[in-house]
Amino acid sequence: MQVENKIDSDSEKITHGACYMCDMYCPTKVHVKNGKAVKIEMLDKKIKNLCPRWKAQLEFVYNPERIIHPLKRVGERGEGIFKKISWDEALDTIADKLTELKSKYGAKATAFYIAYTQEPRPYFRRLTYLYGSPNYCTETSSCFSASWLAASLNFGEDYGYFLPESRSVSPETKSKIIWSSSIRQSSPHFWQDHIDAIARGMKLIVVDPRETRIASMADIHLQLRPGTDGALALGMMNVIINEELYDKEFVENWTTGFNELREYVQEYSLEQVEEITWVPSNLIIEAARMFASNTPGKIHTSPAATIHHLNGVQNTRAIYLLTALTGSIEVPGGNRQVIGRAPGKDISMKDKMSEMGPGLGSEEFPLFIGMFKQTQSNALVKQINTGKPYPIKALIGAGLNVQFFANQNNFVKTMKKLDLIVDIDFFQTPATRISDIVLPISSWLERPILLYKSGGQIKLIEPAIDPVGETWHEWKIYAELAKRLGFQDQYWYGDIDRCFNDILEPSGLNVSMLRESPEGITLPVAKRSTKYYEENGFQTPSGKVEMVSSILAENGYEPLPVYREPVESPISSPDLFKEYPLVFTSGARRINFTHSQHRNIKSLRKMMPEPLLEINPEDAKLRSINDGDKVSVTSPRGEVIITAMVTPTMMKGVVQMPHHWPDKANANNLSDDKYLDPISGFPAFKSQLCQVTKIT
């Protein structure tokens, strides 16, 4: 990290940085005194007073629980008993075992999995393919990727959650639907935008089983049964189409399949949709009219709430098509692709994947793998247990999070069958406890980062401090493994500057130029004109918005955005519902945590000391549960012990608990891993059945 200026004679300096406590990478300045970071400044004014995570960076970096030496397991898997070893021993052990397994079973018998931030993924993927395995997978096997997939099937590219533009509000936006996103907790950068938009008269519709802060400010709050999002969207389409509130010119000229969709939505009368979703039909009608009559409108979905269901891709397709029906695509105020990035070379070698044979989930989820260019990690358990179509014998993880997987207990039991598990991480976790080798990594204050930001900015962030203990930058770990595995020439001979220059080559910049401009260099990037599609069409096979997807049809899926009831529900499994009479959903965001991270940071943990089960007062009274009681939450998969939070903000018949709390409090001890979305392979984390009982 380039020194900006010196402050005083005590060797204090200020350097440019970026916060990596989540994936927004907000710009910071780091004060360093006598080699130690002593203060962080947040430069993003929008986030400075809203987000507590950036303030806790030094607690993270200097946390006494950090892993600071390579570790080797000496006890049984799961016991968490390790001894400290050298980097040479750790890397030699891994390389020797990978070479042995490759010789015996082939490179494809090793799976590579990476989570947390996006920055190191190209380096990790490159290592995977150089080794020869097709099995590169990430947490996006159950995260935003199905949302991206749904948008791409409709429009040819993303117009959904993953664009910052879809999460913000522009002055031209006349109405917005926030579909299961709390904004204040999950997207604090965009909170003030919404406050300002509401003040100037933007109509706001919120779809959420919980009455969040943003829902309490909405014109209409639609509290739906989790998993029925697609039915609700089809019911809204029924109103918009039958009352001829849709944009006739856009639909006629720029969509395909409208007649088929119009016929299909007739099956979703408002009475039927009310029965399915538990949303009063009068509110559905009012919301549909409001959105269609106040255009341009915008839809912002959670990257998970609409897709963590067995019909998640189709549900999300139906939601996004509301913007097409109302002509709110690629216009100011609607869902747009606006801000580009500076050019950079993709060094991940992802085009090599197809040369290596079928990967995890290729038979079950070919469309997901073909479109997203990575394998499906939710197929790991099945393939390890069956050995078909070939055995999986090793797992190399970076930020491996066993709590992330449905039916966690079964996942851990299966992983213990592997010959080798490696995890690369900051702290001990349920995943490191079952690993054979654990490698400690340097934080964002201790490693070089080449950062590409929206709007054309490129920034080289150099280390502000020396690595704590014997931690290493991930890039160095992968380069050293590449050296031991025999392809160091393909890993720039361990020279990270050469790697960065390779990435930068299309931009015309190089590392030296970025070092001279530590605040970053912004290159001009093309911005899309109004109604971009009129000049270029949509990036679908037809060049239009596909209400009937040609890609789905060609791959044997239903081309309309059909609704399918969850496997576990009051409608599809009434006998199971008698035993488990509550709909279970999980994963509501908390601004102090990032998924499974930061619960060991004292200032952040203080904001939520323990996980809480949100339950409606009527459901609690029926079970003699009071606020603060310990309760047992059970499903056909297992049990979680948790504290009850009795609150009227949770709709009757539904309970919600946070995700990724370790061990007995993990929500995914309850979730099903057998039934997956047939298109994406995503589990139904957010629409299964449970029972709650008071512990006496």
C-alpha positions in Angstrom: 0.0 0.0 0.0 1.6 3.3 -1.1 2.5 5.7 1.6 0.6 9.0 1.2 2.3 11.2 3.7 4.1 11.0 7.1 2.5 12.6 10.1 5.0 13.0 12.9 8.4 11.8 14.2 6.9 8.7 15.8 6.9 7.0 12.4 3.2 7.3 11.7 2.1 7.1 8.1 -1.2 7.0 6.3 -1.9 4.6 3.4 -4.7 4.0 1.0 -6.8 0.8 1.6 -10.1 -0.8 1.2 -12.4 -2.5 3.7 -12.9 -6.3 3.1 -15.3 -6.9 6.0 -17.9 -7.6 3.2 -17.7 -7.5 -0.6 -18.3 -3.8 -1.2 -14.5 -2.9 -0.7 -15.2 0.6 0.5 -12.2 3.0 0.3 -10.3 3.7 3.5 -7.2 5.3 4.8 -5.1 3.3 7.3 -3.0 4.9 10.0 0.1 3.0 10.8 2.4 3.7 13.7 5.7 1.8 14.4 4.6 -0.9 12.0 1.1 -1.4 13.6 -2.2 -0.3 12.2 -3.7 2.0 14.8 -6.7 3.7 13.1 -9.0 3.2 10.1 -10.7 6.1 8.3 -13.8 5.4 6.1 -13.9 7.6 3.0 -17.3 6.5 1.8 -19.6 9.0 3.4 -22.7 6.9 2.7 -21.4 4.1 4.8 -19.4 5.9 7.5 -22.2 6.2 10.0 -24.3 3.2 8.9 -22.0 0.2 8.9 -20.3 -1.0 12.0 -18.1 -3.5 10.3 -15.5 -1.2 8.9 -14.9 0.1 12.4 -14.0 -3.4 13.6 -11.2 -4.1 11.1 -8.4 -3.8 13.6 -10.3 -6.1 15.9 -10.2 -8.6 13.0 -6.6 -8.1 12.1 -5.2 -8.3 15.6 -7.7 -10.8 16.9 -6.0 -13.2 19.3 -8.0 -16.1 17.8 -6.4 -15.7 14.4 -4.6 -18.7 12.9 -1.0 -17.4 12.4 0.9 -20.7 11.7 0.3 -23.6 9.4 -1.4 -26.5 11.3 -1.5 -30.2 10.8 -4.2 -32.4 12.3 -3.1 -34.8 15.0 -6.4 -35.9 16.4 -9.5 -37.3 14.9 -11.4 -35.2 12.3 -13.7 -32.9 14.1 -11.7 -32.8 17.4 -9.8 -29.7 16.3 -6.5 -30.9 17.7 -3.5 -29.7 15.6 0.2 -29.1 15.8 2.1 -26.2 14.4 4.2 -27.0 11.3 6.4 -25.1 8.8 5.1 -23.8 5.5 7.4 -26.1 3.7 6.0 -29.1 5.5 2.4 -28.0 5.0 2.8 -27.3 1.2 5.0 -30.4 0.6 2.4 -32.6 2.4 -0.5 -31.1 0.3 1.5 -31.3 -3.0 2.6 -34.9 -2.4 -0.9 -36.1 -1.6 -2.4 -34.3 -4.6 0.3 -35.9 -6.8 -0.5 -39.3 -5.4 -4.3 -38.9 -5.8 -3.9 -37.6 -9.3 -1.8 -40.6 -10.3 -4.3 -43.0 -8.8 -7.6 -41.5 -9.6 -7.0 -38.6 -12.0 -7.0 -34.8 -11.3 -10.8 -34.7 -11.3 -10.9 -36.6 -8.0 -9.9 -33.4 -6.2 -12.5 -30.7 -5.8 -11.5 -27.0 -5.2 -13.9 -24.8 -3.3 -13.5 -21.0 -2.5 -15.7 -18.7 -0.5 -15.6 -15.2 1.1 -14.3 -12.4 -1.1 -14.2 -12.3 -4.9 -10.6 -11.0 -5.1 -8.6 -14.2 -4.9 -10.9 -16.3 -7.0 -9.2 -16.0 -10.4 -5.9 -17.2 -8.8 -7.6 -20.1 -7.1 -9.5 -21.1 -10.3 -6.3 -21.0 -12.3 -4.6 -23.4 -9.8 -7.6 -25.8 -10.1 -7.4 -26.0 -13.9 -3.6 -26.1 -14.1 -3.8 -29.1 -11.8 -6.2 -30.6 -14.2 -9.5 -30.7 -12.3 -12.8 -29.4 -13.7 -14.1 -29.2 -10.2 -13.7 -25.5 -9.3 -16.7 -24.4 -7.3 -17.6 -21.5 -5.0 -20.2 -20.4 -2.5 -22.1 -19.1 -5.5 -23.4 -22.6 -5.8 -25.9 -21.4 -3.3 -25.6 -17.7 -3.4 -26.4 -15.0 -6.1 -25.7 -17.1 -9.2 -29.2 -18.4 -9.6 -30.5 -14.9 -9.5 -28.0 -14.0 -12.3 -29.1 -17.2 -14.2 -32.8 -16.2 -14.0 -32.1 -12.7 -15.2 -29.9 -14.0 -18.0 -32.6 -16.5 -19.2 -35.0 -13.6 -19.5 -32.8 -10.8 -20.7 -29.4 -12.3 -21.7 -27.6 -10.6 -18.9 -28.1 -9.5 -15.3 -30.7 -6.9 -14.5 -31.3 -8.2 -10.9 -29.6 -8.0 -7.6 -26.0 -8.2 -8.5 -25.9 -4.8 -10.2 -25.4 -1.9 -7.7 -27.7 0.1 -10.0 -30.7 -2.3 -9.2 -30.2 -1.8 -5.5 -30.1 2.0 -5.7 -32.9 4.4 -6.7 -32.6 7.1 -9.3 -34.6 10.4 -9.5 -36.6 9.0 -12.5 -37.8 5.9 -10.5 -41.5 6.3 -9.9 -42.1 3.0 -8.1 -40.0 0.2 -6.7 -40.6 -3.3 -5.5 -38.1 -4.5 -2.8 -38.5 -8.3 -2.8 -37.3 -9.7 0.5 -34.4 -7.4 1.2 -34.1 -5.4 4.4 -31.9 -2.7 2.7 -30.8 -1.2 6.0 -29.2 -4.4 7.1 -28.2 -5.9 3.8 -27.4 -2.9 1.5 -26.6 0.1 3.8 -24.9 1.9 0.9 -28.3 2.4 -0.6 -30.4 3.2 2.5 -30.3 7.0 2.1 -31.2 6.7 -1.5 -34.5 5.0 -0.5 -35.2 7.5 2.2 -34.8 10.3 -0.3 -36.9 8.6 -2.9 -39.8 8.0 -0.5 -39.6 11.6 0.5 -40.0 12.8 -3.1 -43.0 10.5 -3.7 -41.7 7.2 -5.1 -44.2 4.4 -4.6 -42.8 1.6 -2.6 -43.9 -2.0 -2.4 -42.1 -4.5 -0.1 -42.5 -8.3 -0.4 -41.3 -10.0 2.8 -42.7 -12.3 5.5 -41.1 -10.0 8.1 -42.0 -6.4 8.8 -38.6 -4.9 8.3 -37.8 -1.3 8.8 -38.1 -0.6 5.1 -41.4 -2.6 5.0 -42.8 -0.4 7.7 -42.2 2.6 5.4 -43.8 1.0 2.3 -47.1 2.0 0.7 -47.9 -1.7 0.5 -46.4 -4.6 2.4 -47.1 -8.0 1.0 -46.3 -10.7 3.6 -46.1 -13.9 1.8 -45.5 -17.6 2.7 -41.8 -18.2 2.0 -41.3 -20.1 -1.3 -44.5 -18.8 -3.0 -42.8 -15.8 -4.6 -43.4 -17.1 -8.1 -47.1 -17.5 -7.5 -47.3 -13.9 -6.2 -45.5 -12.6 -9.3 -47.9 -14.5 -11.6 -50.9 -13.2 -9.7 -49.6 -9.6 -10.2 -49.1 -10.4 -13.9 -52.7 -11.6 -14.1 -53.8 -8.2 -13.0 -51.4 -6.2 -15.1 -52.2 -8.2 -18.3 -56.0 -8.6 -17.8 -56.4 -5.0 -17.0 -54.2 -4.0 -19.9 -51.8 -2.1 -17.7 -48.7 -3.5 -19.5 -46.5 -1.5 -21.9 -48.1 -2.7 -25.2 -45.4 -1.2 -27.4 -42.5 -2.7 -25.5 -44.2 -6.1 -25.2 -45.1 -6.2 -28.9 -41.7 -5.1 -30.2 -39.3 -6.4 -27.6 -40.6 -9.6 -26.0 -41.3 -13.2 -27.1 -43.8 -15.6 -25.6 -46.3 -13.0 -24.4 -49.4 -14.8 -25.6 -48.2 -18.0 -23.9 -47.6 -16.1 -20.7 -51.0 -14.4 -20.9 -52.6 -17.8 -21.2 -50.6 -19.3 -18.3 -51.3 -16.5 -15.8 -55.1 -17.2 -16.2 -54.4 -20.2 -14.0 -53.4 -17.9 -11.2 -56.6 -16.2 -10.2 -56.4 -13.8 -7.3 -58.4 -16.1 -5.1 -56.0 -19.0 -5.8 -52.9 -16.8 -5.3 -54.2 -15.6 -2.0 -54.7 -19.3 -0.9 -51.1 -20.2 -2.0 -49.3 -17.1 -0.8 -51.4 -16.1 2.3 -51.4 -12.5 0.8 -54.8 -10.9 0.7 -56.0 -10.6 -2.9 -57.0 -7.0 -2.5 -53.3 -6.1 -1.7 -52.0 -8.1 -4.7 -54.4 -6.2 -7.0 -53.4 -2.8 -5.4 -49.7 -3.6 -5.7 -49.9 -4.7 -9.3 -51.8 -1.5 -10.3 -49.4 0.7 -8.3 -46.3 -0.8 -10.0 -47.8 -0.8 -13.5 -49.2 2.7 -13.2 -46.1 4.4 -11.9 -43.4 3.8 -14.4 -40.5 3.5 -14.8 -40.4 1.1 -11.9 -37.6 -0.9 -10.5 -37.3 -4.3 -8.8 -34.7 -5.2 -6.2 -34.5 -8.8 -5.1 -32.3 -10.3 -2.4 -29.6 -12.5 -3.9 -31.0 -15.4 -1.9 -34.5 -14.9 -0.6 -36.2 -15.6 -4.0 -33.8 -18.4 -5.1 -33.3 -20.5 -2.0 -36.4 -22.6 -3.0 -36.9 -25.7 -5.1 -38.5 -23.5 -7.8 -36.1 -20.6 -7.2 -34.9 -19.9 -10.8 -38.5 -19.9 -12.2 -39.8 -17.8 -9.2 -37.1 -15.2 -9.9 -37.7 -15.2 -13.6 -41.4 -14.4 -12.9 -40.5 -11.5 -10.6 -38.0 -10.0 -13.1 -40.6 -10.2 -15.9 -42.7 -7.7 -14.1 -40.2 -5.1 -15.3 -40.5 -6.2 -18.9 -44.3 -6.1 -18.8 -44.2 -2.5 -17.6 -41.4 -1.4 -20.0 -39.1 -0.7 -17.1 -36.0 -2.3 -18.6 -33.0 -0.2 -19.9 -34.7 3.1 -19.3 -33.7 5.8 -16.7 -35.3 4.9 -13.4 -35.8 1.3 -14.3 -33.6 -1.8 -14.1 -30.5 -0.9 -16.1 -27.0 -1.9 -17.0 -25.3 1.5 -16.6 -21.8 1.5 -15.1 -19.0 -0.5 -16.7 -15.5 -1.6 -15.6 -12.1 -0.9 -17.0 -10.7 -3.6 -19.2 -8.7 -6.4 -17.6 -7.5 -9.9 -18.7 -9.2 -12.9 -17.2 -6.4 -15.0 -16.0 -8.6 -17.7 -14.4 -8.3 -20.0 -17.4 -12.1 -20.8 -17.1 -12.3 -21.6 -20.8 -10.1 -24.7 -20.0 -12.9 -26.2 -17.9 -14.7 -27.8 -20.8 -11.5 -29.7 -21.8 -11.3 -31.6 -18.5 -14.4 -33.7 -18.7 -17.6 -33.6 -16.6 -17.5 -31.9 -13.2 -19.6 -32.0 -10.1 -23.3 -31.9 -11.0 -22.7 -31.9 -14.8 -25.4 -34.5 -15.3 -28.0 -33.0 -13.0 -27.4 -29.3 -13.6 -25.9 -28.8 -17.0 -27.4 -25.4 -17.6 -26.1 -23.9 -14.4 -22.6 -25.3 -15.1 -22.7 -24.3 -18.8 -23.9 -20.7 -18.1 -21.9 -20.0 -15.0 -18.7 -21.9 -15.9 -18.2 -23.6 -12.6 -19.3 -26.8 -11.0 -22.1 -27.3 -8.5 -20.8 -27.9 -5.0 -24.2 -29.2 -3.8 -23.4 -32.3 -5.8 -20.4 -33.1 -3.6 -22.2 -35.3 -1.1 -23.9 -37.5 -3.6 -20.8 -38.0 -5.7 -18.5 -38.8 -2.7 -21.1 -41.3 -1.4 -21.8 -43.0 -4.7 -18.4 -42.6 -6.4 -20.3 -41.9 -9.7 -19.4 -40.9 -12.3 -16.0 -41.0 -10.6 -14.7 -40.8 -7.0 -14.0 -37.6 -5.2 -11.0 -38.1 -2.8 -9.9 -34.6 -1.8 -11.2 -31.2 -1.1 -9.0 -28.0 -1.2 -11.0 -25.2 0.5 -10.4 -21.5 0.8 -12.8 -20.2 3.4 -14.5 -23.6 3.4 -17.8 -23.1 5.3 -19.5 -26.4 6.2 -22.3 -24.4 7.8 -23.2 -23.1 4.4 -24.4 -26.5 3.1 -27.9 -27.9 3.6 -28.2 -30.6 6.2 -24.8 -29.7 7.6 -24.5 -32.8 9.8 -24.8 -35.1 6.7 -22.3 -32.9 4.8 -19.7 -33.1 7.6 -20.2 -36.9 7.9 -19.6 -37.2 4.2 -16.5 -35.0 4.1 -14.8 -37.1 6.7 -14.6 -39.9 4.1 -12.1 -37.9 2.0 -8.4 -38.8 1.9 -7.4 -35.1 2.2 -9.1 -31.9 3.3 -7.3 -28.6 3.3 -8.7 -25.3 4.5 -7.2 -21.9 4.1 -8.7 -19.4 6.5 -8.3 -16.7 9.2 -9.8 -18.4 12.2 -10.7 -21.9 13.4 -14.2 -22.9 12.2 -16.3 -26.0 12.0 -14.6 -26.6 8.6 -11.0 -26.3 9.9 -11.8 -28.8 12.6 -12.3 -31.5 10.1 -9.3 -30.5 7.9 -6.0 -32.3 7.7 -4.0 -29.2 6.9 -5.0 -25.6 7.8 -3.2 -22.7 6.2 -3.3 -19.2 7.7 -3.9 -16.2 5.4 -3.1 -12.6 5.6 -5.8 -9.9 5.8 -6.4 -7.1 3.4 -4.1 -4.9 5.4 -1.2 -7.3 5.0 -1.4 -8.3 1.3 -1.3 -6.6 -2.1 -4.7 -6.3 -3.9 -5.4 -5.3 -7.5 -8.9 -3.8 -7.2 -11.2 -3.1 -10.1 -14.2 -1.0 -9.2 -17.4 0.0 -11.1 -17.0 3.2 -13.0 -13.6 2.4 -14.5 -11.4 2.8 -11.4 -8.4 0.5 -10.9 -6.4 0.6 -7.7 -3.4 -1.1 -6.4 -3.6 -1.6 -2.6 -0.2 -2.5 -1.2 0.3 -3.9 2.3 -0.1 -1.4 5.1 1.6 -3.6 7.7 3.7 -6.8 7.7 1.8 -10.1 7.9 0.7 -11.1 11.4 2.6 -14.2 12.5 3.4 -16.5 9.6 0.3 -15.7 7.6 0.6 -15.6 3.8 -1.3 -13.9 1.0 -3.4 -16.4 -0.8 -1.7 -15.6 -4.1 1.6 -16.7 -2.6 0.0 -20.0 -1.3 -1.3 -20.8 -4.8 2.0 -19.8 -6.4 4.0 -22.1 -4.1 1.6 -25.0 -4.7 2.0 -24.4 -8.4 5.7 -24.6 -8.1 5.6 -27.9 -6.2 3.0 -29.3 -8.6 5.2 -28.5 -11.6 3.6 -25.6 -13.4 5.3 -22.5 -11.8 5.9 -21.2 -15.4 2.1 -20.9 -15.7 2.0 -19.0 -12.4 4.4 -16.2 -13.4 7.2 -17.9 -11.5 5.8 -16.6 -8.2 6.1 -13.0 -9.3 2.9 -11.2 -8.3 3.8 -8.0 -10.2 4.0 -10.0 -13.4 0.6 -11.5 -12.6 -0.9 -8.0 -12.0 0.7 -6.6 -15.2 -0.8 -9.5 -17.1 -4.3 -8.6 -15.8 -3.7 -4.9 -16.5 -2.4 -5.3 -20.0 -5.8 -4.5 -21.8 -6.1 -1.3 -19.8 -2.8 0.1 -20.9 -1.8 0.5 -17.2 0.9 -1.4 -15.2 1.9 -1.8 -11.6 4.4 1.0 -11.7 1.8 3.5 -12.9 -0.6 2.4 -10.1 2.1 2.7 -7.5 2.5 6.3 -8.5 -1.2 6.9 -8.1 -2.2 5.2 -4.8 -5.6 6.7 -4.8 -6.3 4.8 -8.0 -6.7 5.6 -11.7 -10.1 5.9 -13.3 -10.3 5.1 -17.0 -13.2 6.3 -19.2 -15.8 3.5 -19.7 -18.7 3.5 -22.0 -22.1 4.2 -20.5 -25.2 2.8 -22.1 -27.5 5.1 -23.9 -31.2 5.4 -23.0 -33.0 2.4 -24.5 -29.8 0.6 -25.3 -31.8 -2.4 -26.6 -33.1 -0.4 -29.6 -29.6 -0.3 -31.0 -28.3 -3.6 -29.8 -31.2 -5.8 -28.9 -31.1 -8.0 -25.8 -28.4 -10.6 -25.4 -30.8 -13.6 -25.7 -31.0 -16.0 -28.7 -34.0 -14.0 -30.0 -32.6 -10.6 -29.3 -35.7 -9.9 -27.2 -36.8 -10.4 -23.6 -37.8 -14.1 -23.5 -41.0 -14.6 -21.5 -40.8 -18.1 -22.9 -37.1 -19.0 -22.6 -35.6 -20.7 -25.7 -32.6 -21.8 -23.7 -34.8 -23.6 -21.1 -36.8 -25.2 -23.9 -33.7 -26.5 -25.7 -32.4 -28.0 -22.4 -35.5 -29.8 -21.6 -36.9 -27.4 -18.9 -40.3 -25.7 -18.8 -39.8 -22.5 -20.8 -42.5 -20.5 -19.0 -41.8 -19.1 -15.5 -43.9 -21.8 -14.0 -44.8 -22.0 -10.3 -44.1 -25.2 -8.4 -45.1 -25.7 -4.7 -42.3 -26.4 -2.3 -41.8 -30.1 -1.5 -42.4 -29.4 2.1 -45.5 -27.2 2.5 -49.1 -27.1 3.9 -50.3 -27.9 0.4 -47.8 -30.4 -1.0 -47.2 -32.4 2.2 -50.2 -32.0 4.5 -49.3 -35.1 6.6 -45.8 -33.7 7.3 -47.4 -30.3 8.0 -49.3 -31.8 10.9 -46.1 -32.8 12.5 -44.2 -29.7 11.5 -46.8 -27.0 11.3 -44.6 -23.9 10.9 -42.8 -22.7 7.7 -39.2 -22.3 8.4 -37.1 -19.6 6.7 -33.5 -18.5 7.5 -30.8 -16.0 6.6 -32.2 -12.6 7.3 -29.1 -10.3 7.1 -27.6 -8.5 10.0 -25.4 -5.5 9.3 -22.8 -6.5 11.9 -22.1 -9.9 10.3 -21.2 -11.1 6.8 -22.7 -14.5 6.5 -20.7 -16.8 8.9 -18.0 -14.1 9.6 -17.3 -11.8 12.5 -19.1 -13.5 15.3 -15.7 -13.6 17.1 -15.3 -9.9 16.8 -16.4 -8.5 20.3 -17.8 -5.2 19.2 -19.9 -6.8 16.5 -21.0 -9.8 18.6 -22.2 -7.4 21.3 -24.8 -6.1 18.8 -26.2 -9.6 18.6 -24.8 -11.9 21.4 -26.8 -15.0 20.4 -29.0 -16.2 17.6 -32.7 -15.6 17.9 -35.7 -17.3 16.5 -38.3 -14.8 15.4 -41.8 -16.1 16.1 -45.2 -14.4 15.9 -47.0 -13.9 19.3 -50.0 -16.1 18.3 -47.7 -19.0 17.4 -45.7 -18.4 20.6 -48.8 -18.3 22.7 -50.1 -21.6 21.2 -46.8 -23.2 22.4 -46.6 -21.3 25.8 -43.4 -19.6 24.6 -42.4 -16.3 26.1 -39.8 -13.9 24.7 -36.4 -15.0 25.8 -37.3 -18.7 26.3 -35.0 -21.4 25.1 -36.8 -23.4 22.4 -36.2 -26.5 20.3 -36.6 -26.1 16.6 -36.9 -29.4 14.8 -37.3 -30.6 11.2 -37.0 -34.1 9.6 -33.2 -33.5 9.5 -32.4 -32.4 13.0 -32.7 -30.0 15.9 -31.5 -26.5 16.8 -31.6 -25.0 20.3 -32.1 -21.3 20.2 -33.6 -18.3 22.1 -37.1 -17.2 21.1 -37.8 -13.6 20.0 -41.5 -13.1 20.1 -42.3 -10.3 17.7 -45.4 -9.2 15.7 -43.0 -8.3 12.9 -42.9 -12.0 11.9 -46.0 -13.2 10.1 -48.2 -15.9 11.7 -47.3 -19.4 10.7 -43.7 -18.6 9.8 -40.5 -18.6 11.9 -37.1 -17.1 11.0 -33.6 -17.7 12.4 -30.3 -16.3 11.3 -27.9 -18.5 9.2 -24.3 -19.6 9.7 -24.2 -19.6 13.5 -21.8 -22.4 14.4 -22.5 -25.9 15.6 -25.8 -26.5 17.4 -27.2 -23.1 16.5 -26.7 -23.5 12.8 -29.9 -23.2 10.8 -28.7 -25.7 8.2 -28.9 -28.5 10.7 -32.6 -28.3 9.7 -32.4 -27.8 6.0 -32.9 -30.5 3.3 -30.1 -31.5 0.9 -32.0 -34.1 -1.1 -34.3 -32.0 -3.1 -32.6 -29.2 -5.1 -33.8 -26.7 -7.7 -33.6 -28.7 -11.0 -32.1 -25.8 -12.9 -29.6 -24.3 -10.5 -29.0 -27.1 -7.9 -29.9 -24.7 -5.0 -31.3 -26.1 -1.8 -34.6 -24.8 -0.3 -33.0 -23.0 2.7 -35.9 -20.6 3.1 -39.1 -22.7 2.6 -39.2 -25.8 4.6 -41.3 -27.1 7.6 -40.4 -27.2 11.3 -41.9 -27.4 14.8 -41.0 -25.2 17.7 -41.3 -26.3 21.3 -40.4 -24.7 24.6 -37.6 -26.3 26.6 -38.7 -26.7 30.2 
